[in-house]
């Protein structure tokens, strides 16, 4: 029997006052022409400017709770397959970004080169996770290695993930329209640079870790990094462990626990969104560490940490989109902070640096 990926809906709710990140409702953003959408768009932009992260609520009209639960169940079943079956659908190259990755193949990092990432591996070890990567359908030269040739469950897995991919793609468009309005642009300004859907749906399994396996904080389930594209949607179980770098004077201000909240999606901005906005929007570093203990009892502290499951949807501009600081973001800010770059070149550079052969 496959292990259970616990549904986030079983978690205990917190009030907005005690939430570590801003709570933004999707509902008023669905129609960008309304006064409510204008107000919500500015709240959305403010959240991305201040922390780079937020909790998205009231999204079920686009992504029903039942769909998320179905994806988590299918993900847990996939990772419970025998290793040889998973290896049959392995990721072939970093830039293909499709298929299964064994634990240790990827080391997420802010480092710019493969050599720098390799040095981080030596210092802190590999990431303690395995993943399955899903790209858009019908991209020339990059077929998706689905498990649908293995059995009926593999066929159902493909159907579930393809449908979820498209729903997340629509959510990306809605939020980017909100960002556009908040920046004083036409609501559909970004649409022509997003419509292809060069995005990535990632299923993550962080295996259980024995007591002491994090080596006092040296080892991590995922090292400190920023995401590469425009936005990321994180669906997570109740295990915890996600931390976000606090904004401090002159750089990092320590780390903040981002506890799972029921019926929310954690949304954060990525590097290309920061480049587009000339750092008006923050691409914030984050990591997945040893989950916080629920008690100081030695009996709890000495127990193994159970597995963690999450699902991330990495939103990107079209690969052929040219990314440079938009007018109005740099004229009074001392100029452009980044040189222009094609989306594909930036994304491929990061993947080649962080994913092993």
Order of alpha helices (4+ residues) and beta strands (2+ residues): beta-alpha-beta-alpha-alpha-beta-alpha-beta-alpha-beta-beta-beta-beta-beta-beta-alpha-beta-alpha-beta-beta-beta-alpha
